Amino acid sequence: MDTTLSEVSASAAVSSLTAIVICLVCICFSWWALQNLKLDLIIRHPKGPQGKLLHLLFAIVLGKFVADFIIQYLSYTHMLRYLF
């Protein structure tokens, strides 16, 4: 029984580490993609600290949505093995 518990905890640790890495990578990609966004059309001072913070928050929100999609897709594909 101890081996089963250790296997489950190791699996949970690997999946949580994978989710963290995917989330950080998606936030970095969304930050890179948002560099092309012209915030000066929306914000008065896009180079100021408030503009940069808004840019960072946009990147976090977009990256989190993309990461959630990827993580859910991976979990769905892992559950497909129980279909057959």
QUIVEN-V547573 format. One record per backbone hydrogen bond with DSSP energy under -1.0 kcal/mol. CO is the residue of the C=O (numbers start at 1). NH is the residue of the N-H. If there is no record, write none. Layout:
BEGIN
co=CO nh=NH
co=CO nh=NH
END
This chain:
BEGIN
co=1 nh=5
co=2 nh=6
co=3 nh=7
co=4 nh=8
co=5 nh=9
co=6 nh=10
co=7 nh=11
co=8 nh=12
co=9 nh=13
co=10 nh=14
co=11 nh=15
co=12 nh=16
co=13 nh=17
co=14 nh=18
co=15 nh=19
co=16 nh=20
co=17 nh=21
co=18 nh=22
co=19 nh=23
co=20 nh=24
co=21 nh=25
co=22 nh=26
co=23 nh=27
co=24 nh=28
co=25 nh=29
co=26 nh=30
co=27 nh=31
co=28 nh=32
co=29 nh=33
co=30 nh=34
co=33 nh=36
co=34 nh=37
co=37 nh=39
co=38 nh=41
co=39 nh=42
co=39 nh=43
co=45 nh=48
co=48 nh=52
co=49 nh=53
co=50 nh=54
co=51 nh=55
co=52 nh=56
co=53 nh=57
co=54 nh=58
co=55 nh=59
co=56 nh=60
co=57 nh=61
co=58 nh=62
co=59 nh=63
co=60 nh=64
co=61 nh=65
co=62 nh=66
co=63 nh=67
co=64 nh=68
co=65 nh=69
co=66 nh=70
co=67 nh=71
co=68 nh=72
co=69 nh=73
co=70 nh=74
co=71 nh=75
co=72 nh=76
co=73 nh=77
co=74 nh=78
co=75 nh=79
co=79 nh=82
co=80 nh=83
END
